[in-house]
């Protein structure tokens, strides 16, 4: 199944919906009481998801055209947002950074989350070196501690697309990467979360990014240095991954920083991150003078 947080065009209030093609079915029309967010649905475990699947299959609930809604972040209020850096050799090389023996892991702040089709703004005085990064997002479905790589995909609830927007000048000026990637709106996710059963192999997905009409990243998740399963096993060795945790698994080569000439996101730029089986996540950019 595919889920999104949607808002009516004249409202900021988000509703959890099942996405079926170009139509949306509100979860509140399928179950009562109903989970209001994806986080609540995940917290309900397999039993709640099974009830929702059955209701979706049996009920003649109202269907609404997707184009009548706006999208919120695909994940809301996750217990943690973990990001992995330098997980594609081409990206590590183009940034002039070394892929270490252990994954480079950092956190993203929740204020950075935003949805498909939204506008991300930042002051010119903070940075004029804003870059894009197409990434596969993984959402954990149940508490996971000391999970082996062989069993790691069993704890995955679903997948989404992430644009890990980055202020490169701040990234290279500071020892940590949290701030440069956590401006308001710097972590667009979506447009949907796809349940794990619909992604046969997370290491066999075409992933790409398009900036202002030009394809700038074009790769496969099979090029990850460390697979999704390996990342989950590594992270869960030291911390219990809670249900709803979002893991952004790293970006392939093609970042704007490394290009000659460099490509940075400009005022009114549009960047679209796409992943096979998930969809295309678009972000509009505004620079504030």
C-alpha distance (Angstrom), angle and dihedral (degrees) to the residues before:
residue distance angle dihedral
X1 . . .
X2 3.78 . .
X3 3.80 123.4 .
X4 3.79 134.5 -170.5
X5 3.78 139.3 171.5
X6 3.80 106.8 -121.8
X7 3.78 134.7 -173.4
X8 3.77 130.6 -164.0
X9 3.79 111.8 -110.0
X10 3.81 91.7 -109.6
X11 3.81 96.1 44.9
X12 3.79 140.4 63.9
X13 3.81 91.4 -154.2
X14 3.80 111.4 113.6
X15 3.80 126.4 -144.4
X16 3.80 127.7 -167.4
X17 3.80 111.3 -118.9
X18 3.78 140.5 179.0
X19 3.80 110.7 -125.5
X20 3.80 116.2 -143.5
X21 3.79 111.8 176.5
X22 3.80 107.0 -58.7
X23 3.79 93.4 -17.6
X24 3.80 134.7 85.4
X25 3.80 128.0 -149.4
X26 3.79 114.5 -163.9
X27 3.79 112.4 -127.0
X28 3.81 88.3 -138.5
X29 3.83 87.4 64.9
X30 3.80 90.9 54.5
X31 3.82 103.6 43.8
X32 3.79 136.1 26.7
X33 2.93 116.6 -133.2
X34 3.78 90.9 25.5
X35 3.81 134.8 -172.5
X36 3.79 109.1 -101.7
X37 3.80 96.5 -155.9
X38 3.77 138.4 25.6
X39 3.80 87.9 -109.3
X40 3.82 90.2 59.6
X41 3.80 90.4 47.5
X42 3.81 91.8 51.4
X43 3.81 91.0 46.3
X44 3.82 88.7 55.7
X45 3.80 89.9 65.8
X46 3.78 129.3 -149.2
X47 3.80 92.8 -40.0
X48 3.81 93.5 62.0
X49 3.79 93.5 43.7
X50 3.82 90.3 49.6
X51 3.82 90.9 51.5
X52 3.77 89.9 49.9
X53 3.80 92.1 48.9
X54 3.81 90.2 51.4
X55 3.80 92.3 48.0
X56 3.79 91.3 48.9
X57 3.82 90.9 51.0
X58 3.80 94.8 47.0
X59 3.78 108.4 30.1
X60 3.78 126.1 85.1
X61 3.80 92.5 -144.5
X62 3.82 121.2 170.1
X63 3.78 115.6 -85.8
X64 3.78 123.3 -147.7
X65 3.82 130.5 -164.5
X66 3.80 109.7 -106.4
X67 3.79 91.6 -136.0
X68 3.79 88.6 69.5
X69 3.81 91.0 67.8
X70 3.78 141.4 61.6
X71 3.80 121.3 -133.8
X72 3.77 126.8 -119.9
X73 3.78 123.9 -161.9
X74 3.79 110.3 -58.5
X75 3.81 87.5 -126.8
X76 3.81 123.8 41.3
X77 3.79 125.3 -169.1
X78 3.81 97.1 -6.2
X79 3.82 113.0 -176.2
X80 3.80 88.7 -122.0
X81 3.79 140.9 -1.5
X82 3.79 110.3 -147.6
X83 3.78 121.0 -174.6
X84 3.78 129.1 -165.2
X85 3.78 121.0 -148.4
X86 3.79 131.3 -160.0
X87 3.81 93.6 18.2
X88 3.81 95.8 139.4
X89 3.80 116.6 59.4
X90 3.81 93.0 -141.1
X91 3.80 92.0 55.4
X92 3.80 93.4 46.8
X93 3.78 90.4 50.7
X94 3.80 95.7 47.7
X95 3.81 91.3 51.9
X96 3.80 90.8 48.6
X97 3.80 90.6 -120.4
X98 3.79 129.5 130.8
X99 3.79 123.5 -119.2
X100 3.79 101.5 -128.8
X101 3.78 128.3 -145.3
X102 3.82 88.7 -102.7
X103 3.82 125.9 44.6
X104 3.79 118.6 -91.2
X105 3.82 103.7 -120.5
X106 3.79 129.8 -176.0
X107 3.79 137.3 158.2
X108 3.79 130.4 -112.9
X109 3.79 122.6 -146.2
X110 3.82 119.3 -117.0
X111 3.82 93.7 -124.1
X112 3.82 86.8 69.8
X113 3.82 93.2 66.7
X114 3.79 117.1 106.3
X115 3.78 138.5 151.7
X116 3.78 143.2 -107.9
X117 3.79 114.5 -71.8
X118 3.80 93.7 16.1
X119 3.80 126.3 129.9
X120 3.81 120.1 -116.5
X121 3.81 115.6 -155.8
X122 3.78 131.8 -168.6
X123 3.84 135.4 170.0
X124 3.79 116.8 -101.8
X125 3.80 87.4 -137.7
X126 3.81 90.8 65.6
X127 3.80 98.5 49.6
X128 3.79 144.0 -19.7
X129 3.82 92.5 -174.3
X130 3.79 101.0 79.0
X131 3.79 113.8 157.4
X132 3.82 136.7 -171.4
X133 3.82 128.4 -129.8
X134 3.81 124.1 -172.4
X135 3.80 110.6 -146.1
X136 3.80 140.5 171.2
X137 3.80 111.3 -121.3
X138 3.81 120.4 -148.8
X139 3.82 122.5 -160.4
X140 3.81 118.8 -155.5
X141 3.81 116.3 -133.6
X142 3.80 106.1 -166.3
X143 3.81 137.4 13.2
X144 3.79 107.3 -68.4
X145 3.81 124.1 -166.2
X146 3.80 125.9 162.0
X147 3.79 91.7 -6.0
X148 3.79 114.9 175.0
X149 3.79 120.1 -128.1
X150 3.82 88.3 -115.4
X151 3.80 91.0 58.8
X152 3.79 99.6 31.9
X153 3.80 98.9 98.8
X154 3.82 89.0 57.1
X155 3.83 89.5 71.3
X156 3.82 93.8 52.7
X157 3.81 114.4 107.5
X158 3.77 97.4 -175.7
X159 3.78 151.2 -40.4
X160 3.78 136.6 -110.6
X161 3.80 140.1 172.0
X162 3.80 120.8 -99.6
X163 3.79 132.4 -167.2
X164 3.81 105.7 -154.7
X165 3.82 97.0 -158.5
X166 3.80 111.1 -162.4
X167 3.80 138.0 -167.4
X168 3.81 97.0 -140.6
X169 3.82 97.2 -167.0
X170 3.80 90.5 55.0
X171 3.82 91.4 43.3
X172 3.79 91.9 58.4
X173 3.81 94.1 40.3
X174 3.81 97.2 55.3
X175 3.80 133.0 55.9
X176 3.80 93.7 -131.4
X177 3.81 128.5 53.0
X178 3.81 101.1 -149.5
X179 3.81 98.5 93.8
X180 3.80 97.7 44.2
X181 3.81 90.2 55.5
X182 3.81 99.7 36.9
X183 3.79 105.7 66.1
X184 3.80 110.8 134.6
X185 3.80 107.5 -71.8
X186 3.81 95.6 8.3
X187 3.84 94.2 125.0
X188 3.80 108.9 58.6
X189 3.82 111.8 -179.3
X190 3.78 132.6 -173.4
X191 2.88 144.8 -18.1
X192 3.81 80.2 -152.2
X193 3.77 142.7 -11.2
X194 3.79 111.6 -122.6
X195 3.80 116.9 -153.8
X196 3.79 114.7 -114.2
X197 3.80 94.7 -112.0
X198 3.83 89.5 67.6
X199 3.83 94.1 57.4
X200 3.80 107.1 68.8
X201 3.80 94.9 -173.7
X202 3.83 123.4 8.7
X203 3.81 88.3 -161.2
X204 3.81 92.9 61.3
X205 3.80 103.2 61.2
X206 3.79 128.5 119.2
X207 3.83 108.8 -127.7
X208 3.79 125.7 -172.2
X209 3.79 146.3 158.4
X210 3.80 130.3 -146.9
X211 3.81 122.1 -163.7
X212 3.79 119.0 -167.6
X213 3.79 91.3 -21.9
X214 3.81 97.0 -46.7
X215 3.82 123.3 108.9
X216 3.80 106.0 -126.3
X217 3.82 102.5 165.5
X218 3.80 124.2 37.3
X219 3.80 118.1 163.8
X220 3.79 147.8 117.4
X221 3.79 128.2 -102.6
X222 3.79 84.3 -129.4
X223 3.82 86.2 77.7
X224 3.81 92.6 68.4
X225 3.79 113.3 125.3
X226 3.82 87.9 -140.3
X227 3.79 120.9 27.2
X228 3.79 124.8 -128.2
X229 3.80 89.1 -103.1
X230 3.80 92.4 50.8
X231 3.81 91.7 49.2
X232 3.81 92.6 50.9
X233 3.80 91.3 48.3
X234 3.82 91.1 49.8
X235 3.81 95.5 46.7
X236 3.80 94.6 44.2
X237 3.80 91.4 53.1
X238 3.81 90.4 74.5
X239 3.80 105.5 23.5
X240 3.78 137.1 28.6
X241 3.80 106.4 -111.9
X242 3.79 106.1 -138.2
X243 3.82 124.4 -142.5
X244 3.78 110.2 -85.5
X245 3.81 95.4 27.2
X246 3.81 110.2 148.1
X247 3.81 117.8 -142.4
X248 3.80 116.5 -167.9
X249 3.79 104.4 -156.7
X250 3.80 105.2 -154.3
X251 3.78 139.0 -87.8
X252 3.80 131.5 -88.5
X253 3.79 123.6 -129.4
X254 3.77 123.5 -71.8
X255 3.80 101.9 77.1
X256 3.78 115.6 161.8
X257 3.80 93.7 -121.8
X258 3.80 92.3 67.0
X259 3.79 98.2 46.2
X260 3.79 125.2 103.7
X261 2.94 103.8 -109.8
X262 3.79 95.3 24.3
X263 3.80 119.1 -119.3
X264 3.77 115.8 -145.2
X265 3.78 127.2 171.5
X266 3.80 109.8 -92.8
X267 3.76 134.7 -162.5
X268 3.83 105.8 -66.9
X269 3.81 93.5 10.8
X270 3.79 116.7 149.9
X271 3.80 120.4 -149.3
X272 3.79 124.8 -172.1
X273 3.80 124.0 -167.2
X274 3.80 115.4 -163.4
X275 3.79 133.6 -171.2
X276 3.79 125.9 -179.1
X277 3.79 112.3 -108.4
X278 3.82 92.8 16.9
X279 3.79 107.8 57.2
X280 3.78 140.6 -132.0
X281 3.81 124.7 -44.3
X282 3.81 114.8 -159.1
X283 3.80 127.5 -164.5
X284 3.81 127.3 -173.4
X285 3.80 117.6 -150.1
X286 3.79 132.3 -144.7
X287 3.80 126.7 179.7
X288 3.77 115.3 -152.3
X289 3.81 117.3 -142.9
